[in-house]
Amino acid sequence: MKRIITACLEQTIKFETEEEFEAFKGQLERKDIKFRIIGTEAKDGGFIARIKKQYNQYDVGDYFD
């Protein structure tokens, strides 16, 4: 049988506004999901964020190092 030891997602997400991104960050914090912001930029009338975040409450291991 296999078991997941560590898991992490890397995502690029486009938000309509920076305020929407801030609300998303607050939601992650309230749900106690570990995350790290890799980069952000305003582009094409939106706000693009690259993040790494914890997957399904699994340990993140050294993904955030």
C-alpha positions in Angstrom: 0.0 0.0 0.0 1.3 3.5 -0.8 1.1 6.5 1.5 1.6 10.2 0.8 4.3 11.6 3.0 4.5 15.2 1.8 2.4 17.1 -0.7 2.4 20.7 -2.0 0.7 22.4 -5.0 2.2 25.2 -7.0 -0.4 27.4 -8.6 -0.6 30.5 -10.8 -3.9 32.3 -10.2 -5.3 35.4 -11.9 -7.5 37.6 -9.7 -9.5 40.6 -10.9 -8.1 42.8 -8.2 -5.4 42.9 -5.6 -8.1 43.1 -2.9 -9.5 39.7 -4.2 -6.1 38.2 -3.8 -5.8 39.6 -0.2 -9.2 38.0 0.5 -7.9 34.7 -0.9 -4.8 34.9 1.4 -7.1 35.5 4.4 -9.2 32.5 3.5 -6.1 30.3 3.4 -5.0 31.7 6.8 -8.4 31.1 8.3 -8.4 27.5 7.1 -4.9 27.1 8.5 -3.4 26.1 5.1 0.3 26.7 4.9 1.3 28.7 1.8 4.2 30.7 0.4 3.9 33.5 -2.2 6.4 33.0 -5.0 5.6 36.1 -6.9 2.9 38.6 -7.9 2.4 41.1 -10.7 -0.3 43.3 -12.1 -0.9 42.3 -15.7 -3.7 42.5 -18.3 -6.1 44.4 -16.1 -5.8 41.7 -13.3 -3.5 40.6 -10.6 -1.5 37.4 -11.1 0.0 35.5 -8.1 2.2 32.4 -8.0 1.9 30.4 -4.8 2.9 27.2 -3.2 0.3 25.8 -0.8 -0.3 22.8 1.4 -2.3 20.0 -0.2 -5.1 18.4 1.9 -3.4 19.0 5.3 -0.4 16.8 4.4 3.0 17.8 5.7 4.8 20.1 3.3 8.2 18.7 4.0 11.0 20.8 2.4 8.9 22.3 -0.4 8.9 25.7 1.3 12.7 25.8 1.9 
